[in-house]
Amino acid sequence: MKRILFIGLLITIFSCQNETSNEIDKEIEVINDIFLQLPEYIQFYNFSLPIPPPPPPIYNEKGEFVGIDTVAQLEILDKIEKEFKARNIDTSKIVLAVFDTLVNNDHFELNESYAVDTIFNNYHSITKSIIENEKAPMKLVLNDIVETGKYELKSYSEFPSGREIFSKKYDFNFSGVITLSRVYFNNRNDKAVIFCDYWCGIDCWTGNALFLEKIDGKWKIVNSELLWIA
């Protein structure tokens, strides 16, 4: 009897492992299909210069903000351009720092309103599942993302932490930091939702919900919603 129970336990463990593996494979397939569609919806910083700092503010005698110093900003941009050209950096490749975990919906602070909000249209069953059946964060292996085009992916852990990531001078064209969520599917596995945030500068950050549909065997982004901007 003990042997039968042990064998049953092993079968259960292997079954769970296979189920987890299949789920990971499904989500990686989605990410590979949509990765090169992301710039259209999220507007990656693709210029041939490093990400500039925010423009210098101007204050009046009372210490009140009255505008930005456009002259100083142009001088800063000119200096950045000259330094960048002097380093002779290859601009044909654009480097993205990628957070090496597919996060859960806590990262995007989702709540029950998303399950009924009209902007989500035919995705209510998925958004309800996101709220009620939250997936755990999952390790993302960057080498699994192969459809990257002109983008070269580097782990966020390779960069300085916090805001310092945007103050360091790199020997490559740096575009910012991207974080992806777990992928949530409907019961027919022909629609899905994924969340993505993009940190493009010291004072430049957006969070997005992306609505996907499987068309002719490939996942496509069919709509997006800006959740927040900073």
Secondary structure, DSSP 8 states (H G I E B T S, - for coil): -HHHHHHHHHHHHHHHHHHHHHHHHHHHHHHHHHGGGHHHHH-----SS-------EEE-TTS-EEEE-HHHHHHHHHHHHHHHHHTT---SSEEEEE-SEEB-GGGGT--GGGGT-GGGGGGHHHHHHHHHS----EE--GGG----TTEEEEEGGGS-SGGGGGTS--SS-EEEEEEEB--EE-TTSSEEEEEEEEEEETTEEEEEEEEEEEETTEEEEEEEEEEEE-
